[in-house]
C-alpha cells in the first residue's frame, strides 16, 4: 500500500478554487494510474471477475442481460440465453478485434481498438473490444490473437490466443 500526503495550496486573496477541482484531481490521478496496463502482465480487475457471470439490470427496465468477458475468461465456456449482449474487453491494443466463429449464433455488433491516455511507445495501452448479441441457440467461439506482447516482444506460449466458448440457449427472445 502507498501512503498519501495532503498538500495545501495557497490561493491568492480574492480567488476561489472551482468546486469541481477535487473531482478533476481525482480523475487525473485515476487516469494516470490506470490508463496503461501491461501488455504481457495480468489485466486490471474488471466487472467480469473470474469466472464470468451474467450482470442484469432491474426487471422494471426490461433490458436484456449483459455478459462482460475479459482475459480472466480465457479458455472457459459460458452459457447465455437468447437476447444476451456479450461484450469482450481485452486490455491491450495488441489484441485483434475479437470475432465470433458463428455470426448466426453470436451476431457481431461492433468493436475495435481504443488506445487510452498517454502511453509509452510499445505499451499497447488501451482496449480491444467487441460486442455480440446472442441471437440463436447454438455454440460459437469468440477468438482474438496477438503476435506481440510489448514493443518488439514476442508473446510467451499460451498468451497469443484468446478463446471463449459461448453456448446460447433459448430464453427471453427464443
NORJO-V996168 format. One record per residue. RES is the residue in one letter. SS is DSSP state (h for helix, s for strand, l for the rest). PSI is psi as a letter, one per 40 degrees, with the letter a starting at -180 (999 if undefined). D_FIRST is the distance of its C-alpha to the first C-alpha in Angstrom with 2 decimals. Layout:
((RES:SS:PSI:D_FIRST) (RES:SS:PSI:D_FIRST))
This chain:
((X:l:i:0.00) (X:l:i:3.75) (X:l:i:6.68) (X:l:i:9.60) (X:l:i:13.12) (X:l:h:16.22) (X:l:h:19.29) (X:l:i:22.75) (X:l:h:25.18) (X:l:h:28.83) (X:l:h:31.14) (X:l:i:34.86) (X:l:i:37.19) (X:l:e:38.63) (X:l:i:35.78) (X:l:i:33.21) (X:l:i:30.01) (X:l:i:30.37) (X:l:d:29.10) (X:l:e:27.30) (X:h:d:25.25) (X:h:d:22.00) (X:h:d:22.33) (X:h:d:23.08) (X:h:d:20.10) (X:h:d:17.77) (X:h:d:19.75) (X:h:d:19.54) (X:h:d:15.76) (X:h:d:15.51) (X:h:d:18.40) (X:h:d:17.10) (X:h:d:13.83) (X:h:e:15.70) (X:l:d:19.19) (X:l:h:19.35) (X:l:i:18.54) (X:l:h:19.47) (X:l:d:23.09) (X:l:e:23.00) (X:l:a:19.60) (X:l:i:18.77) (X:l:i:19.05) (X:l:i:16.56) (X:l:i:16.95) (X:l:i:20.13) (X:l:e:22.40) (X:l:d:24.45) (X:l:a:22.15) (X:l:h:23.63) (X:l:i:26.54) (X:l:i:27.78) (X:l:i:29.63) (X:l:i:31.73) (X:s:h:30.48) (X:l:i:33.34) (X:l:i:34.19) (X:l:i:36.12) (X:h:d:39.69) (X:h:d:41.18) (X:h:e:40.22) (X:l:f:41.86) (X:l:i:39.45) (X:l:i:39.17) (X:l:i:36.12) (X:s:h:33.48) (X:s:h:31.71) (X:s:h:28.81) (X:s:i:28.24) (X:l:a:25.77) (X:h:d:24.96) (X:h:e:24.00) (X:h:e:27.70) (X:l:h:29.01) (X:l:f:32.23) (X:s:i:32.31) (X:s:h:35.14) (X:s:i:34.91) (X:s:h:37.67) (X:s:i:38.37) (X:s:i:41.44) (X:l:i:43.67) (X:l:e:42.31) (X:l:h:38.63) (X:s:h:36.74) (X:s:h:34.67) (X:s:h:32.03) (X:s:h:30.42) (X:s:h:27.36) (X:s:h:26.57) (X:l:g:23.63) (X:l:i:25.46) (X:l:e:28.69) (X:l:e:30.01) (X:l:i:30.96) (X:l:i:34.49) (X:l:h:35.07) (X:l:i:35.08) (X:s:i:38.66) (X:s:h:40.57) (X:l:e:43.09) (X:l:g:45.32) (X:l:e:45.37) (X:l:d:47.75) (X:l:d:45.19) (X:s:h:42.05) (X:s:h:43.35) (X:s:i:41.32) (X:s:f:40.34) (X:s:i:38.72) (X:s:a:35.71) (X:s:a:34.76) (X:s:h:32.06) (X:s:h:29.99) (X:s:i:28.01) (X:l:i:25.05) (X:l:a:24.02) (X:l:i:24.50) (X:l:h:24.05) (X:l:i:24.72) (X:l:h:28.03) (X:l:e:27.91) (X:l:d:24.51) (X:l:f:26.11) (X:l:h:23.73) (X:s:a:25.08) (X:s:h:26.60) (X:s:h:29.85) (X:s:i:31.12) (X:s:i:34.22) (X:s:h:35.63) (X:s:i:38.30) (X:s:h:40.54) (X:s:h:41.59) (X:l:d:45.31) (X:l:i:47.34) (X:l:i:47.01) (X:s:a:46.27) (X:s:h:43.62) (X:s:i:41.99) (X:s:h:39.34) (X:s:h:36.76) (X:s:i:36.15) (X:s:i:34.49) (X:s:i:34.47) (X:l:i:32.92) (X:l:e:34.22) (X:s:i:31.36) (X:l:e:27.64) (X:l:i:26.97) (X:l:h:29.19) (X:l:f:32.04) (X:l:h:30.04) (X:s:i:31.83) (X:l:h:30.06) (X:l:i:29.74) (X:l:h:32.01) (X:l:e:31.11) (X:l:e:28.95) (X:l:e:31.83) (X:s:h:33.22) (X:s:h:31.94) (X:s:h:34.15) (X:s:h:34.09) (X:s:h:37.29) (X:s:h:38.05) (X:s:h:40.88) (X:s:h:42.41) (X:s:i:44.62) (X:l:i:46.98) (X:l:a:45.48) (X:l:d:45.59) (X:l:e:47.33) (X:l:999:49.20))
